[in-house]
Amino acid sequence: MKLQFVINPISGGKSKKRVIEALQKHFPKSEYEIAINFTEKEKHATEITQRAVEKLVDVVVAVGGDGTINEVAQALIGSEIPLGIIPYGSGNGLARHLNMYASPEKAVEIIKKFNPQKIDTCVINEKPFLCTSGVGFDAYVSSLFAQAGKRGFQTYVESTLKAFFQYKPETYILETENGTMEMEAFSVTFANASQYGNNAFIAPQADIQDGWLDVCVLTPFPKWQMPKIGLDLFLKNLPKTKYYQSFRVKSVKLKRSQAGAVHLDGENYAFGKELKVTIQPQSLKVLVA
């Protein structure tokens, strides 16, 4: 079996020494043909994966967080080559959603078991994502996190607290196959998977194999409600709050007054005033437990 490992050396702020040791131990040369490459720049993971696809490898394994997984997946969407995951990021949203967040050794076992299943992917303004994308507060947090200069859960919490006292809700127009609505929102999230990462469940009802996109809107709320909103996010209770609403669509267009930040699988981007999001059912093979 031919395997390509794509490793982000800085994801999650963690050393990858343990991963390398696990690969050498569990994939002996007598049984496997493996290639290991480290990413050195943005989009490098996609380039490495594209070359691996041309060489007809059997599996491409992303070693990193949701951003690294996204870049690898971009070159695998629509192909028959499955994606393997060794989660090593800050949030690990996709691995957690798929119940694959464990030790590197456990992740290796899943890869060796070779059980591919198809999942949905999404596109926002022609850019693919696997877990979540969105605008508003979460995107603002993502922009601060990107500017912080260091990764990890603690940095993310610090960025969230800073954003809470600076961010102001915006007004959006949403157009779907079911009609048009205008609303002021704290955040608008397009969810393919159930969570952002770190078990923060923005869409606990989301199914990554159902062919539907969950649009989750959090409307403005009093600041004193923030602790409860945050707790509900981690306890899967957010849908029970009166400030939350969601609906399922195949595609959605969002319009806002000005260009700004968009978060996409944990990474920060700047997009224009109009966004178009669509679901791509059963478009990516992933090795699962």
Secondary structure, DSSP 4 states (H G I P E B T S, - for coil): -EEEEEE-TTGGG---HHHHHHHHHHS-TTT-EEEEEE--STTHHHHHHHHHHHTT-SEEEEEE-HHHHHHHHHTTTTSSPPEEEEE-SSSBHHHHHTT--S-HHHHHHHHHH--EEEEEEEEETTEEESSEEEEEHHHHHHHHHHHSS--SHHHHHHHHHHHHHH---EEEEEEETTEEEEEEESEEEEESSS-SBTT--S-TT--TTSS-EEEEEE----GGGHHHHHHHHHTT-GGGSTTEEEEEESEEEEE-SS-EEEEETTEEEEE-SEEEEEEEEEEEEEE--
